[in-house]
Amino acid sequence: MNRRTVLAGVLALTTGLTLAGCSSDSKPELKVVGAFMPQPVSDMAAAFLVVENSGGTADRLTSVTSPLSDDVTIHETKNQTMRKVTSFEVPAGGELDLERGGNHIMFMKLKQKPKQGEKVSMELHFEKADPIKVDLPVKETTHNPKKQ
């Protein structure tokens, strides 16, 4: 192999890697809308919201933290059965919908019971994007924006 062949190969490889770094995929661009917590009636509560991703790359919601509880988990609901999961996908150009009767955030062993009109702070943690702080308005126990 001569020097020109090696140089041409290195140039082709470098160009390919550079172009791969400039792909059309962008980082996730996440925003939370419609967040709320129904006023809890026991030492548990749920939170519902939509995470919109206007970016070109999918992300995953991996955990939630809050001063209201040391035990905050994400749950999926299938066949009317709720179970804890490790993450939810937030698709590129799409949304993750956490809603009543479906996937949601669960707060166990509340340190206090927030009342309607108050706000509960929480932080959503993602695989790729920076954490998002959310102030959840506490709504009436039966609040369901899908039925309004």
PEQUIVEN-V919273 format. One line per field, one symbol per residue. ss: DSSP state (A for helix, B for strand, O for the rest). phi: phi as a letter, one per 20 degrees, with the letter a starting at -180 (. if undefined). burial: # if it has 9 or more other ideal C-beta (glycine too) atoms within 8 Angstrom, else .. A space follows every 10 residues. Layout:
# PEQUIVEN-V919273
ss=???
phi=???
burial=???
This chain:
# PEQUIVEN-V919273
ss=OOAAAAAAAA AAAAAAAAAA AOOOOOOOOB BBBBBBBBOO OOOOBBBBBB BBBOOOOOBB BBBBBBOOBO BBBBBBBBOO BBBBBOOBBB OOOOBBBBOO OOOBBBBBOO OOOOOOOOBB BBBBBBOOOO OBBBBBBBBO OOOOAAAO
phi=.effffffff ffffffffff fdfffdffcd bdcmfacfgf dbecbcccac deceeecfcc fdaccaffbe cdcdcdcclm debfceacfd ffmcbdddcg ncfaddddlg fadfdgnecd ebcedcfdff gdecdefedg gegbffde
burial=.....#.... .......... .......### .#..###### ...####### ###.#.#### #..#.#.##. .######... ......##.# ##..##.##. .#######.# ...#.....# ######..#. .#.#.####. ........
